[in-house]
Amino acid sequence: MISVLVVDDSATVRRIVTTALETDPGVAVVGQAVDGEHALDLAQELAPDAVVLDIEMPVLDGLAALRRLRAANPRLPVIMFSTLTERGAMKTLEALSLGASDYVTKPTGTDSLSASVREIADQLVPKIRALVGTARSLDSGGQPVPPPPPARHSPAVAPQVLMVGCSTGGPDALASLVSELPFNLRVPVVVVQHMPPVFTAMFASRLDRVSALSVSEAVDGEPLRAGHVYVAPGDRHLSLHRVEDRVLARIDAGPPENFCRPSVDVLFRSGAHVYGPAALGVVLTGMGHDGTAGARAVQTTGGTVLAQDQASSVVWGMPGAVVAAGLAHEVLALDKIAARLVELVRG
C-alpha cells in the first residue's frame, strides 16, 4: 500500500484529491494538512510514501514547505498541485528547481465533481506509483541497473540536429544539459518536454537564462538555426519539415500519441525523415514509453540514439524503454551527455 499526505488549504480540494487517489485500491491517504507547517508536522508523524503539496497556502506556503521537506528527506516524492496560470507556472517551475519530484495541474473547465476526480486520478496516480516505486527500490538497498560498458558509437555522418525528449524529472535534467552546451554549437536543438500550455513559454525562458544558447518556445513555420534551442509548446506537437534548403518547425494539434501532446515520437520520427543518418535523438528521464517508436525510426534511418542511465534518472521509464528495446547506441549519466553530444557534433 502507498501512503500519501495531501496538503491544501481548501477543504474541498483536499476531499477531491483524496477521493481521486483512493480510486486506486493500492493508494491510501493517511493524512490531510491545511498549510505547510501542518504538513511538516504530519510528514514527521506519519512518514508517508509521497506528498501532494499545494503551492499557495497561508502560514507556510508550498515552496517553503518543500525546502524543509527536502532537507529532512531528500528522497521523499513530492508532487506539486499547481494552477494552470502564469503565476502557477512560475511557482511550479521554481518548485521543480528546489527539488519537487513532479507536478500536476488543477482541473479547469470540468463540468462535475466526478470529472474533476477522474482528471486528477489520471494525472496523479501513475506519477505517485512511478515515483514511489523508484524511492522504495533505493531505500530498500536496490541498486539501479548499471549501464552497459561504455561503447563509443561512431555515426556515419556528423549529426545536424539534436532532438531531446523527456517528462518526469525533465525540467531539471534539461536545465543541466543545456547549461553545459557551448554557445558555438553548430546544430539546432529541438526539445519535447511533457508540459501543459503556459508552462512551456516560461520554461523556455528559464532555460534561456541558464544557457549560452538562445532558447525559445518553437513557432510554427520558423526555420531551425544552429545554436538555438526550440521547446515544443504545451498541448501541441512539434515536428520538423524540409522546404527546399531549410528545415522548418511545424506546430499542430494532431491526436495525442502515448497519451502525450507534444509527443517525443512525433518529433523523432519527423527528424529521422528529414535528417536521416544525421539525426541524433536523446531520451532523458520520464515516465512511460514515449520516444521508443521515434528512437526506432532514428535508428532505422541510420541516426544515433542516446539514453540517460537509470542512476541519474528521476524515473527510468522513457529511457529504460528505449534501452530495453535495444535502440540506444549509448547509455550515459546525465552529467556525461552534454560533452558526448559536443563530441558527436564535431565528428
Buried (B, 14 or more C-beta within 10 A) or exposed (E): EBBBBBBBBBEEBBBBBBBBBBBBEEBBBBBBBBBBBBBBEBBEEBEBBBBBBBBBBEEBBBBBBBBBBBEEBEEBBBBBBBBBBEEBBBBBBBBBEBBBBBBBBBBEEBEEEEEBBBBBBEBBBBBBBBBBEBBBEEEEEEEBBEBEEEEEEEBEBBBBBBBBBBBBBBBBBBBBBBBBBEEEBBBBBBBBBBBBEBBBBBBBBBBBEBBEBBBBBBEEEBEBEBBBBBBBBBBBBBBBEEEEEEBBBBBEEEEBBBEBBBBBBBBBBBBBBBBBBBBBBBBBBBBBBBBBBBBBBBBEBBBBBBBBBBBBBBBBBBBBBBBBBEBBBBBBEBEBBBEBBBEBBEE
